[in-house]
Amino acid sequence: MKQKRSMILIVLGIISLVLIVGCGRGGEVSGGAPTTPFLGGSQGLEMKFLQGNPPDEITDGDGTTSTFPFKVIVTLRNMGEFDLKKDQVKISLIGFLPEDFGVVDTVLKDQNPEDDPSPRLRDSEGNIIESVEVYKTFPKADEDLKFKRQLHGNTPFIFKANVCYKYQTKAASEICFLENLVDVADDAICDPSEPKNIFSSGSPLGVPAFRQTVVGKDKIQFSFDIVHSGSGDVFDPTDVADCPTASKDRRTKENKVDVNVNTGITSGNLKCSGFDAVTDGDASFTTTLVNGKRTITCTQSLTSASDFIGPVVIKLDFNYLGSIQKEVLVKHLVS
């Protein structure tokens, strides 16, 4: 009986030791300086109507005056990691006839927020600095929306805010180059044929996968996926914050993404997905997403013999369109 009790105590001691070690390792992982370059995530701008602006209900007028002046306030919060400036954001309020609410069309279209929507950040010690909300008030601060028409009965109106903004994704991985890429030594510093980790900044467009293979004694091939994970629409970034709504313009600019791939290798050619080769390890081109995805394949040659692990930086530039909407009930007052 005594021997059995001793065995139980030994087992419990081992379990306790495992738990202590596990907790210690967990603390090391969660604390200290970060070992990854980005926070990650699939959001850009988070957009909302400030509560009560517009209100759920208003009342109609008598044809000349309004009994319920109000404003519409759009709030924006940058949940990604691109340092967005206010002049790179355009907000338009649509869904109703402006004259019905006592304003002209121009005061509701292509308006900038009042401040820069700063991104989420992480300092060198791993502390996250959260972004703050910025606002746009419709119409101007000294004006109001006023429904003056007299209705025959209660009527709902749609208030929709379209928010178009320029955004950028950064992704970082690494490539493995060996003097002998074909016959890899057992003690080689890296494996040129295995998948590599990739880290992508917080953005509606991400780069979730990166693969490398060998295609010659002095040439490697790598490919990566561009994936749209957001709920909005992607557009050509040539003109800042340009998200066309007309069908013809939309078809020519939708799903266009500017891509930049930088390996930093100046002693060989870099060639990506049918685009012209470059000799400075920095290739830029435009691609089109199909069903929210695109795979880019590049080859990189190296004329000098060397064993090294080098960084690859990928940048995606695009315009992005998001929207929110709310139904406002205009109640008819019986005189």
C-alpha positions as CSV (number, residue, x, y, z in Angstrom):
1,M,0.0,0.0,0.0
2,K,2.9,2.3,0.9
3,Q,4.6,1.6,-2.4
4,K,1.4,2.3,-4.3
5,R,1.1,5.7,-2.5
6,S,4.7,6.5,-3.4
7,M,4.1,5.8,-7.1
8,I,1.0,8.1,-7.0
9,L,3.1,10.9,-5.5
10,I,5.8,10.5,-8.1
11,V,3.2,10.6,-11.0
12,L,1.6,13.7,-9.5
13,G,5.0,15.4,-9.2
14,I,5.8,14.7,-12.8
15,I,2.5,16.1,-14.0
16,S,3.1,19.3,-11.8
17,L,6.5,19.7,-13.3
18,V,5.2,19.4,-16.9
19,L,2.5,22.0,-16.1
20,I,5.0,24.4,-14.6
21,V,7.3,24.1,-17.6
22,G,4.4,24.5,-20.0
23,C,3.3,27.7,-18.3
24,G,6.8,29.0,-18.3
25,R,7.1,28.5,-22.1
26,G,3.7,30.1,-22.6
27,G,4.9,33.2,-20.8
28,E,7.9,33.4,-23.0
29,V,5.8,33.2,-26.2
30,S,3.2,35.7,-25.2
31,G,5.7,38.2,-23.6
32,G,8.9,39.9,-24.8
33,A,9.8,41.4,-28.1
34,P,7.7,40.2,-31.1
35,T,9.4,37.9,-33.6
36,T,6.9,38.5,-36.5
37,P,6.8,41.7,-38.5
38,F,3.0,42.3,-38.7
39,L,-0.1,42.2,-36.6
40,G,-2.1,40.7,-39.5
41,G,-5.8,40.6,-40.1
42,S,-8.2,41.0,-43.0
43,Q,-9.6,44.5,-42.4
44,G,-8.9,47.9,-43.7
45,L,-11.3,50.7,-42.6
46,E,-14.1,49.8,-40.2
47,M,-17.0,52.1,-40.9
48,K,-20.2,52.9,-38.9
49,F,-22.8,55.5,-38.5
50,L,-22.5,57.3,-35.2
51,Q,-25.5,56.3,-33.1
52,G,-28.5,58.5,-33.7
53,N,-26.8,60.1,-36.8
54,P,-29.0,59.6,-38.8
55,P,-31.8,58.9,-36.4
56,D,-34.1,55.9,-36.9
57,E,-37.1,58.1,-37.4
58,I,-37.8,61.7,-38.5
59,T,-41.0,63.5,-39.5
60,D,-42.1,65.1,-42.8
61,G,-42.7,68.8,-43.3
62,D,-45.5,71.0,-44.7
63,G,-43.8,71.6,-48.0
64,T,-41.8,74.7,-46.9
65,T,-40.4,74.0,-43.5
66,S,-39.0,71.0,-41.6
67,T,-39.8,69.9,-38.1
68,F,-36.8,67.6,-37.6
69,P,-33.3,68.8,-38.7
70,F,-30.5,66.2,-38.3
71,K,-27.0,65.2,-39.4
72,V,-25.3,62.0,-40.7
73,I,-22.0,61.2,-39.1
74,V,-19.8,58.5,-40.5
75,T,-17.1,57.1,-38.2
76,L,-14.0,55.3,-39.6
77,R,-11.4,53.3,-37.8
78,N,-8.3,51.9,-39.5
79,M,-8.1,48.2,-38.4
80,G,-5.2,47.4,-40.8
81,E,-1.5,48.5,-40.8
82,F,-1.3,50.9,-43.7
83,D,-0.6,54.5,-42.7
84,L,-3.6,56.1,-44.4
85,K,-4.0,59.8,-44.9
86,K,-7.3,61.6,-44.9
87,D,-6.9,62.9,-48.5
88,Q,-6.6,59.2,-49.6
89,V,-10.2,58.6,-48.4
90,K,-13.4,59.7,-50.1
91,I,-16.8,59.3,-48.5
92,S,-20.1,59.8,-50.4
93,L,-23.6,59.7,-49.0
94,I,-26.2,58.3,-51.5
95,G,-29.5,56.5,-51.5
96,F,-31.9,59.5,-51.5
97,L,-32.5,62.7,-53.5
98,P,-30.4,65.5,-51.9
99,E,-33.0,68.1,-52.7
100,D,-35.5,66.2,-50.6
101,F,-33.4,66.9,-47.6
102,G,-32.5,70.5,-48.4
103,V,-28.9,70.1,-49.7
104,V,-27.1,70.0,-53.0
105,D,-25.4,66.9,-54.4
106,T,-21.9,68.3,-54.2
107,V,-21.8,68.5,-50.3
108,L,-22.5,64.7,-50.1
109,K,-19.9,63.4,-52.6
110,D,-16.2,62.6,-52.3
111,Q,-15.7,64.1,-48.9
112,N,-12.6,63.5,-46.8
113,P,-12.7,62.6,-43.1
114,E,-11.7,65.3,-40.6
115,D,-8.5,63.5,-39.5
116,D,-6.0,60.9,-40.7
117,P,-7.2,57.3,-40.0
118,S,-4.0,56.1,-38.3
119,P,-3.3,52.4,-38.4
120,R,-2.9,49.8,-35.6
121,L,0.7,49.6,-34.5
122,R,3.0,47.4,-32.5
123,D,6.1,48.8,-30.8
124,S,9.5,47.0,-30.5
125,E,8.4,45.4,-27.2
126,G,5.2,44.0,-28.5
127,N,2.8,46.6,-27.1
128,I,-0.2,47.2,-29.5
129,I,-1.2,50.8,-30.1
130,E,-4.8,50.7,-31.2
131,S,-6.2,53.1,-33.8
132,V,-8.8,55.7,-33.0
133,E,-12.0,56.7,-34.7
134,V,-12.2,59.6,-37.1
135,Y,-15.3,61.3,-38.3
136,K,-17.1,62.9,-41.3
137,T,-20.2,65.0,-40.7
138,F,-22.9,65.5,-43.4
139,P,-23.7,68.2,-44.3
140,K,-21.3,70.9,-43.0
141,A,-21.0,71.5,-39.3
142,D,-23.2,74.7,-39.5
143,E,-25.9,73.0,-41.7
144,D,-28.5,70.3,-41.2
145,L,-30.5,67.8,-43.3
146,K,-34.1,68.9,-43.3
147,F,-37.0,66.9,-44.9
148,K,-39.5,69.6,-46.0
149,R,-41.8,67.6,-48.3
150,Q,-45.2,66.5,-47.1
151,L,-45.8,62.8,-47.5
152,H,-49.1,60.9,-47.8
153,G,-47.9,58.3,-45.3
154,N,-44.9,56.9,-43.5
155,T,-42.0,56.4,-46.0
156,P,-38.6,54.7,-45.5
157,F,-35.5,56.2,-47.0
158,I,-32.1,54.6,-47.5
159,F,-28.9,56.3,-46.3
160,K,-25.9,54.6,-47.7
161,A,-22.3,55.7,-47.2
162,N,-19.7,54.6,-49.8
163,V,-16.1,54.8,-48.6
164,C,-13.4,54.6,-51.2
165,Y,-9.7,54.6,-50.0
166,K,-6.2,53.7,-51.1
167,Y,-4.6,50.9,-49.2
168,Q,-1.5,48.8,-49.2
169,T,-0.5,45.3,-48.1
170,K,3.1,44.3,-47.2
171,A,4.2,40.7,-47.0
172,A,7.6,39.3,-46.0
173,S,9.2,35.9,-46.6
174,E,12.6,34.5,-47.5
175,I,14.3,32.6,-50.2
176,C,17.0,30.0,-50.0
177,F,20.0,30.2,-52.4
178,L,22.8,27.6,-52.5
179,E,26.0,27.4,-54.5
180,N,24.7,23.9,-55.5
181,L,20.9,24.0,-55.8
182,V,20.7,20.5,-57.4
183,D,22.8,18.4,-55.0
184,V,21.9,19.8,-51.6
185,A,24.3,18.9,-48.8
186,D,23.0,17.4,-45.6
187,D,24.4,20.3,-43.6
188,A,23.2,23.1,-45.9
189,I,22.0,26.3,-44.2
190,C,18.5,25.9,-45.8
191,D,16.3,23.8,-48.0
192,P,15.6,25.4,-51.4
193,S,12.6,23.2,-52.1
194,E,10.5,23.5,-49.0
195,P,7.6,25.9,-48.3
196,K,8.5,29.1,-46.5
197,N,6.7,31.1,-43.8
198,I,5.2,34.3,-44.9
199,F,3.9,37.2,-42.9
200,S,1.2,39.6,-44.2
201,S,0.2,43.0,-42.8
202,G,-3.4,43.7,-41.8
203,S,-5.4,44.5,-44.9
204,P,-8.4,43.3,-47.0
205,L,-5.8,41.7,-49.4
206,G,-3.4,39.2,-48.0
207,V,-0.6,36.9,-49.0
208,P,-1.2,33.7,-47.1
209,A,1.2,31.3,-48.8
210,F,4.7,31.3,-50.3
211,R,6.4,28.4,-52.0
212,Q,9.9,27.9,-53.4
213,T,11.3,25.2,-55.8
214,V,14.5,24.7,-57.8
215,V,14.4,25.0,-61.6
216,G,18.1,25.0,-62.4
217,K,21.6,24.9,-61.0
218,D,21.6,28.7,-60.5
219,K,17.9,29.5,-60.6
220,I,15.0,29.2,-58.2
221,Q,11.2,29.6,-58.7
222,F,8.9,31.0,-56.0
223,S,5.2,31.6,-56.0
224,F,2.7,33.3,-53.7
225,D,-1.0,33.7,-53.5
226,I,-2.9,37.0,-53.4
227,V,-6.2,36.5,-51.6
228,H,-9.1,39.0,-51.1
229,S,-10.6,38.3,-47.7
230,G,-12.5,41.5,-47.1
231,S,-16.2,42.3,-47.8
232,G,-15.6,45.2,-50.2
233,D,-14.5,45.7,-53.8
234,V,-10.9,46.1,-55.2
235,F,-10.0,48.7,-57.8
236,D,-7.1,49.9,-59.9
237,P,-5.0,52.3,-57.6
238,T,-3.7,54.5,-60.5
239,D,-5.9,57.4,-59.3
240,V,-6.1,57.8,-55.5
241,A,-9.4,56.7,-53.9
242,D,-11.1,56.2,-57.3
243,C,-13.8,53.5,-57.1
244,P,-16.1,54.0,-60.1
245,T,-19.7,53.1,-59.9
246,A,-20.6,53.3,-63.6
247,S,-20.7,49.9,-65.2
248,K,-18.3,50.7,-68.0
249,D,-15.6,52.3,-65.8
250,R,-16.1,49.6,-63.1
251,R,-15.4,46.8,-65.5
252,T,-12.1,48.3,-66.6
253,K,-10.8,49.0,-63.1
254,E,-12.3,46.3,-60.9
255,N,-10.0,43.7,-59.3
256,K,-6.8,45.4,-60.5
257,V,-3.8,45.2,-58.1
258,D,-0.4,46.8,-58.4
259,V,2.3,44.3,-57.3
260,N,5.9,44.9,-56.3
261,V,8.3,42.0,-55.6
262,N,11.7,42.8,-54.2
263,T,14.4,40.2,-53.6
264,G,17.3,42.6,-53.5
265,I,19.4,40.4,-55.7
266,T,21.2,42.6,-58.2
267,S,23.5,39.9,-59.8
268,G,20.7,38.0,-61.5
269,N,17.4,38.3,-63.3
270,L,14.0,38.4,-61.6
271,K,11.0,37.6,-63.8
272,C,7.4,37.3,-62.6
273,S,4.3,35.8,-64.4
274,G,5.1,36.8,-67.9
275,F,6.3,40.3,-67.2
276,D,9.7,41.5,-68.4
277,A,12.7,40.4,-66.5
278,V,14.6,42.9,-64.3
279,T,18.2,42.8,-63.2
280,D,17.9,44.8,-59.9
281,G,15.7,42.3,-58.0
282,D,12.8,44.7,-58.0
283,A,9.8,43.9,-60.2
284,S,6.6,45.9,-60.5
285,F,3.5,45.0,-62.5
286,T,-0.3,45.0,-62.4
287,T,-2.4,41.8,-62.1
288,T,-6.1,41.0,-62.0
289,L,-7.8,39.0,-59.3
290,V,-10.1,36.2,-60.5
291,N,-12.8,35.2,-58.0
292,G,-10.8,37.0,-55.3
293,K,-7.5,35.3,-55.9
294,R,-4.4,35.3,-58.0
295,T,-1.2,33.2,-57.9
296,I,2.0,34.9,-58.9
297,T,5.0,32.9,-60.0
298,C,8.5,34.3,-60.3
299,T,12.0,33.0,-61.2
300,Q,15.2,34.4,-59.7
301,S,18.6,33.6,-61.1
302,L,21.9,34.3,-59.4
303,T,25.2,34.7,-61.3
304,S,27.5,34.7,-58.3
305,A,28.1,31.4,-56.3
306,S,26.9,31.8,-52.7
307,D,24.9,30.2,-49.9
308,F,22.5,32.5,-48.2
309,I,18.9,33.1,-46.9
310,G,17.6,36.4,-48.2
311,P,14.4,38.4,-47.6
312,V,11.6,38.8,-50.1
313,V,9.3,41.8,-49.7
314,I,5.9,41.9,-51.6
315,K,3.8,45.0,-51.8
316,L,0.2,45.2,-53.0
317,D,-1.4,48.6,-53.8
318,F,-5.1,49.0,-54.6
319,N,-8.2,51.1,-54.1
320,Y,-10.9,49.7,-51.9
321,L,-14.6,50.3,-51.7
322,G,-16.6,49.6,-48.6
323,S,-20.1,50.7,-47.6
324,I,-22.7,50.9,-44.8
325,Q,-26.4,51.7,-45.0
326,K,-29.3,52.4,-42.7
327,E,-33.0,52.8,-43.3
328,V,-34.6,56.1,-41.9
329,L,-38.4,56.2,-41.5
330,V,-39.9,59.5,-42.4
331,K,-43.3,59.7,-40.5
332,H,-46.2,61.6,-41.9
333,L,-47.6,64.2,-39.5
334,V,-51.4,64.5,-39.7
335,S,-52.3,68.2,-39.5
